[in-house]
């Protein structure tokens, strides 16, 4: 019997026949798999898992999210919503998911600042979720309060005048300082403020104006800080009721601060400041997590800088 007869004689073993049949079977299997792959809608499983109400390109719309959105959309308990209402909610969620996927497909965050900001905020919230969820003990809060006790005090209040001797042809620098020093001395010896202003030609600096008039009322300390530079604020900060600062040389002349009334900040007890301590503690924990995440992201990123920013 020749080789061709042996190939077709199924009663006798044939290596060649076995190899051909195995190859044919494999080919048929691949053809079936390929047909299923290229004719199905998408390439993922289309079986909807129990925890979801739909799959959109393989991404699940969770049943819990669906129920929450239906309740919010129709302001009814989910059990009281109708089939039509539930279908409306599901259709809306499917539309939303399709739009979201399209946005990612066209890389919308790369050129839309609102989308980019929302994405960054969402990532930050996801990263810091554990830190936000953790509840500090009272001992931890007290320890934080003691380490940052200078933050927790009542807001100081000031009623003051910022007066200036302008530097001009009639008052060169030396003369302006001499006039300011004489005015300070007069005030410290009990002269009336209005009299000293008139006698020495003092003027308000204009830093504390309200509707075109000098604001001589009570001002929170942070508001005074925003109006004065470092030198003038430092001069004002130590003054008590009725005290006058030494002359302070500035570009527009020589200043003197008259403190009419100064209510100094009062340290708060832990019990009074506990809500602020809690907020600050949580913010610090959140910031630590965010910074650690950024450090990790930087460590695995390939960042190229232009020449002027290279170190």
C-alpha positions as CSV (number, residue, x, y, z in Angstrom):
1,X,0.0,0.0,0.0
2,X,1.5,3.3,-1.0
3,X,1.6,6.4,1.1
4,X,-1.6,8.0,-0.4
5,X,-3.6,4.8,0.3
6,X,-2.3,4.8,3.9
7,X,-3.5,8.4,4.3
8,X,-7.1,7.5,3.5
9,X,-7.2,4.2,5.3
10,X,-8.6,5.2,8.7
11,X,-8.0,1.7,10.0
12,X,-4.3,2.3,10.1
13,X,-2.5,5.1,12.0
14,X,-1.0,7.9,9.9
15,X,1.2,10.7,11.3
16,X,0.6,12.8,8.2
17,X,-3.2,12.5,8.5
18,X,-3.1,13.3,12.2
19,X,-1.0,16.5,11.7
20,X,-3.3,17.7,8.9
21,X,-6.5,17.1,10.9
22,X,-5.0,18.9,14.0
23,X,-4.0,21.9,11.8
24,X,-7.4,21.9,10.2
25,X,-9.2,21.9,13.6
26,X,-7.0,24.7,14.9
27,X,-7.8,26.8,11.8
28,X,-11.5,26.2,12.1
29,X,-11.4,27.3,15.8
30,X,-9.5,30.5,14.9
31,X,-12.1,31.3,12.2
32,X,-15.0,30.8,14.6
33,X,-13.2,33.0,17.2
34,X,-12.4,35.6,14.7
35,X,-16.0,35.8,13.4
36,X,-17.3,36.2,17.0
37,X,-14.7,38.9,17.7
38,X,-15.4,41.0,14.6
39,X,-19.1,40.7,14.5
40,X,-19.8,41.4,18.2
41,X,-20.6,45.0,19.4
42,X,-17.4,45.7,21.2
43,X,-14.8,43.3,22.3
44,X,-15.8,42.9,26.0
45,X,-18.3,40.6,27.6
46,X,-21.8,41.8,27.1
47,X,-23.1,40.1,30.2
48,X,-24.3,42.8,32.6
49,X,-23.0,42.0,36.2
50,X,-25.5,42.0,39.1
51,X,-24.1,45.2,40.5
52,X,-24.7,47.2,37.3
53,X,-27.8,48.2,35.3
54,X,-26.0,48.6,32.0
55,X,-22.6,48.3,30.2
56,X,-21.6,51.1,27.8
57,X,-18.6,50.0,25.7
58,X,-17.7,47.7,28.6
59,X,-18.0,50.3,31.3
60,X,-20.5,49.6,34.0
61,X,-23.3,52.0,35.2
62,X,-23.5,50.9,38.8
63,X,-26.9,50.1,40.2
64,X,-26.2,52.2,43.3
65,X,-25.4,55.2,41.2
66,X,-28.5,54.6,39.1
67,X,-30.8,54.5,42.1
68,X,-29.2,57.6,43.7
69,X,-29.6,59.5,40.4
70,X,-33.3,58.4,40.0
71,X,-34.1,59.6,43.5
72,X,-32.4,62.9,43.0
73,X,-33.9,63.5,39.5
74,X,-37.5,62.9,40.5
75,X,-37.3,63.7,44.3
76,X,-38.9,60.4,45.2
77,X,-37.8,57.3,47.0
78,X,-36.5,54.9,44.4
79,X,-39.3,52.3,45.2
80,X,-41.9,55.0,44.3
81,X,-40.4,55.8,40.9
82,X,-42.2,54.5,37.8
83,X,-40.8,52.3,35.1
84,X,-40.8,55.3,32.7
85,X,-38.9,57.5,35.2
86,X,-36.4,54.8,35.7
87,X,-35.9,54.3,32.0
88,X,-35.5,58.1,31.6
89,X,-32.8,58.1,34.3
90,X,-31.0,55.2,32.6
91,X,-31.1,56.8,29.2
92,X,-29.7,60.0,30.6
93,X,-26.9,58.1,32.3
94,X,-26.1,56.2,29.1
95,X,-26.0,59.5,27.2
96,X,-23.7,61.0,29.9
97,X,-21.4,58.0,29.8
98,X,-21.2,58.2,26.0
99,X,-20.4,61.9,26.1
100,X,-17.7,61.3,28.8
101,X,-16.1,58.5,26.8
102,X,-16.1,60.7,23.7
103,X,-14.5,63.5,25.7
104,X,-11.7,61.2,26.7
105,X,-11.4,59.8,23.2
106,X,-10.8,63.4,21.8
107,X,-8.6,64.2,24.7
108,X,-10.9,67.0,25.9
109,X,-9.0,67.7,29.1
110,X,-5.9,68.8,27.2
111,X,-7.5,71.9,25.8
112,X,-10.6,72.7,27.8
113,X,-9.6,74.4,31.1
114,X,-12.9,73.6,32.9
115,X,-12.7,69.9,32.1
116,X,-9.0,69.9,33.1
117,X,-9.7,71.7,36.4
118,X,-12.6,69.3,37.2
119,X,-10.4,66.3,36.4
120,X,-7.6,67.6,38.7
121,X,-10.0,68.3,41.5
122,X,-11.5,64.8,41.1
123,X,-8.1,63.1,41.3
124,X,-7.2,65.2,44.3
125,X,-10.4,64.2,46.0
126,X,-9.8,60.5,45.1
127,X,-6.2,60.6,46.4
128,X,-7.1,62.3,49.7
129,X,-10.3,60.4,50.3
130,X,-8.7,58.2,53.0
131,X,-7.2,61.2,54.8
132,X,-10.6,63.0,54.7
133,X,-12.4,59.9,56.0
134,X,-10.2,59.3,59.0
135,X,-11.4,60.8,62.3
136,X,-8.6,62.2,64.5
137,X,-8.7,61.5,68.2
138,X,-9.0,64.3,70.7
139,X,-5.5,63.6,71.8
140,X,-4.2,64.1,68.3
141,X,-6.2,67.4,68.0
142,X,-4.8,68.6,71.3
143,X,-1.3,67.8,70.2
144,X,-1.8,69.7,66.9
145,X,-3.4,72.7,68.9
146,X,-0.4,72.9,71.2
147,X,2.1,72.8,68.3
148,X,0.2,75.6,66.4
149,X,-1.2,77.5,69.3
150,X,-0.2,80.9,67.8
151,X,-2.9,80.4,65.1
152,X,-5.8,80.2,67.5
153,X,-6.7,83.6,69.0
154,X,-9.4,86.2,68.6
155,X,-8.9,88.8,65.9
156,X,-7.2,92.0,67.1
157,X,-8.9,95.3,66.5
158,X,-7.2,98.7,65.8
159,X,-8.4,102.3,65.7
160,X,-5.5,104.3,64.4
161,X,-4.3,107.2,62.3
162,X,-1.4,107.0,59.8
163,X,-0.1,110.5,59.6
164,X,2.7,111.8,57.3
165,X,5.0,114.7,56.8
166,X,5.4,115.0,53.1
167,X,8.9,115.4,51.7
168,X,8.9,118.4,49.4
169,X,10.9,121.6,48.8
170,X,9.7,123.0,52.1
171,X,10.4,119.8,53.9
172,X,13.6,118.1,52.7
173,X,14.2,114.7,54.2
174,X,16.0,116.0,57.3
175,X,13.5,118.7,57.9
176,X,10.5,116.3,57.5
177,X,12.0,113.9,60.0
178,X,12.6,116.8,62.5
179,X,8.9,117.9,62.1
180,X,7.7,114.4,62.6
181,X,9.9,113.9,65.7
182,X,8.5,117.2,67.2
183,X,4.9,116.1,66.5
184,X,5.6,112.7,68.2
185,X,7.1,114.4,71.2
186,X,4.1,116.8,71.5
187,X,1.6,113.9,71.3
188,X,3.5,111.9,73.9
189,X,3.4,114.9,76.2
190,X,-0.4,115.1,76.0
191,X,-1.1,117.5,73.2
192,X,-4.4,117.0,71.4
193,X,-4.3,115.2,68.1
194,X,-6.2,117.8,66.1
195,X,-4.0,120.5,67.5
196,X,-0.8,118.6,66.6
197,X,-2.0,117.9,63.1
198,X,-2.7,121.6,62.5
199,X,0.5,122.9,64.2
200,X,2.9,120.6,62.4
201,X,1.1,120.3,59.1
202,X,0.5,116.6,59.3
203,X,-1.7,114.8,56.7
204,X,-3.4,111.5,56.5
205,X,-1.5,109.0,54.3
206,X,-4.6,108.1,52.4
207,X,-4.2,104.4,53.1
208,X,-7.3,104.2,55.2
209,X,-10.0,105.8,53.1
210,X,-13.7,105.0,53.0
211,X,-16.0,106.7,50.5
212,X,-13.6,109.6,50.2
213,X,-13.1,110.1,53.9
214,X,-10.5,108.9,56.3
215,X,-11.7,105.7,58.1
216,X,-11.2,106.4,61.8
217,X,-13.3,103.5,63.0
218,X,-12.4,100.1,64.3
219,X,-10.5,97.9,61.9
220,X,-9.7,94.2,62.2
221,X,-6.0,93.6,62.5
222,X,-5.8,91.7,59.2
223,X,-7.3,94.7,57.4
224,X,-4.7,97.0,58.8
225,X,-2.0,94.5,57.8
226,X,-3.4,94.6,54.2
227,X,-3.1,98.5,54.1
228,X,0.4,99.0,55.7
229,X,3.8,97.8,54.6
230,X,6.0,95.7,56.9
231,X,7.7,98.6,58.6
232,X,4.6,100.6,59.4
233,X,2.6,97.5,60.4
234,X,5.4,96.4,62.8
235,X,5.4,99.9,64.3
236,X,1.6,99.8,64.8
237,X,1.5,96.2,66.1
238,X,3.2,97.0,69.4
239,X,1.3,100.2,70.2
240,X,-1.2,100.3,73.1
241,X,-4.1,102.7,73.4
242,X,-3.0,106.3,73.0
243,X,0.6,105.5,72.1
244,X,2.5,107.0,69.1
245,X,5.2,105.3,67.0
246,X,8.6,106.6,66.3
247,X,8.9,108.3,62.9
248,X,9.2,105.9,60.0
249,X,10.8,107.0,56.8
250,X,8.9,106.0,53.6
251,X,9.2,107.0,50.0
252,X,6.3,109.5,50.3
253,X,7.5,111.2,53.5
254,X,8.0,110.5,57.2
255,X,5.1,108.6,58.9
256,X,3.9,108.3,62.5
257,X,1.2,105.9,63.7
258,X,-1.2,107.2,66.3
259,X,-3.0,104.3,68.0
260,X,-6.3,105.5,69.3
261,X,-7.4,102.1,70.5
262,X,-5.8,98.6,70.2
263,X,-7.7,95.5,71.2
264,X,-5.0,92.8,71.2
265,X,-5.7,89.3,70.1
266,X,-6.7,86.9,72.9
267,X,-5.5,83.3,72.8
268,X,-8.4,80.8,72.5
269,X,-8.7,77.7,74.6
270,X,-8.7,74.3,72.9
271,X,-12.4,74.0,73.5
272,X,-13.1,77.3,71.8
273,X,-10.9,76.6,68.9
274,X,-11.7,72.9,68.5
275,X,-13.6,73.3,65.2
276,X,-10.8,75.3,63.6
277,X,-8.2,72.8,64.9
278,X,-10.2,69.9,63.4
279,X,-10.3,71.7,60.0
280,X,-6.7,72.6,60.0
281,X,-5.7,69.1,61.1
282,X,-7.6,67.5,58.3
283,X,-6.2,70.0,55.8
284,X,-2.7,69.2,56.9
285,X,-3.3,65.5,56.5
286,X,-4.8,66.1,53.0
287,X,-1.9,68.2,52.0
288,X,0.6,65.6,53.1
289,X,-1.2,62.9,51.0
290,X,-1.4,65.2,48.0
291,X,2.2,66.1,48.1
292,X,3.2,62.4,48.5
293,X,1.1,61.6,45.5
294,X,2.7,64.4,43.4
295,X,6.2,63.2,44.5
296,X,5.3,59.7,43.3
297,X,3.9,61.0,40.0
298,X,7.0,63.1,39.4
299,X,9.2,60.1,40.1
300,X,7.6,58.1,37.3
301,X,7.1,60.9,34.8
302,X,9.3,61.9,31.9
303,X,9.3,65.7,32.1
304,X,11.3,67.8,29.6
305,X,11.8,71.5,30.3
306,X,12.7,74.3,27.9
307,X,16.2,75.8,28.3
308,X,15.3,78.7,30.5
309,X,13.8,76.4,33.1
310,X,16.5,73.8,33.3
311,X,18.4,73.7,36.5
